[in-house]
């Protein structure tokens, strides 16, 4: 199915020759709501400003309203690779910090504080790029998976659609990693903070400080599972919402500098970052 042939985004009917003020003859959806111009973009795509603030706002709307985000994202937007890099960096830095921090705070480790700090720095510098490569590889596999399963379902999941969907779904990696960090901290406070529970555990361990690696492993396993589940769920929602998505012919897939100039032309730099108005599309009929 050609990439730039306009389709009804609900049923996939070709609407190329139909008036924009009419409805799809197959499902009754307004033609105007399926045009590329109706996709006003996510916060990351539609607004300019500090990258960190835009990423936080995008993560917030993806966490709270994922379906609304995917029905309005631009397809093949030049800013998508930067969004993915930010999400993978946040996830990797969180995982590396939790792992290395566990060594520094472990009361059972027989090392000086300076030795722990040196080992922690070395491990952090090793784990960060390793986590980045692993998460980027898994995201690459997911892009190919969306295209494969999309073809089997009869959807039009082009490379541009898969990249845009996975760029926004990658926020799930970061959210899951942050959730794992919170779980690890909670386990440390519960098991090792001075109190009845910590004293009981220390007694069971022969009066010596109990190593914290068990709590660290449990928290990290929870975070990794949550990150994978969150990412896969967002990717599935994105595939369903963008299965017949129409891409504007003039929208490039690379050249972030050009994209930032385009953002500046569309919105003043003083504009506050806020979620675009959701599209009021007719509800999908469950087959």
Buried (B, 14 or more C-beta within 10 A) or exposed (E): EEBEEBBBBBBBBBBEEBEEEEBBEEBEBBBEBBBBEBBBBBBBBBBBBEBEEBBBBBBBBBBEEBEBBBBBBBBBBBBBBBBBBBBBBBBBBBBBBBBBBBBBBBEEBEEEEEEBBEBBEEBBEEBBEEBBEEBBEBBEEBBEBBBEEBEEEEBBBBBBBBBBBBBBBBBBBBBBBBBBBBBBBEBBEEBBEEEEEBEEEBEEEEEEBBBBEEBBEBBBEBBBEBBBEBBBEBBBBBBBBBBBBBBBEEBBBEEEEEBBEBBEEEEEEEEEBEBBEBEEBEEEEEE
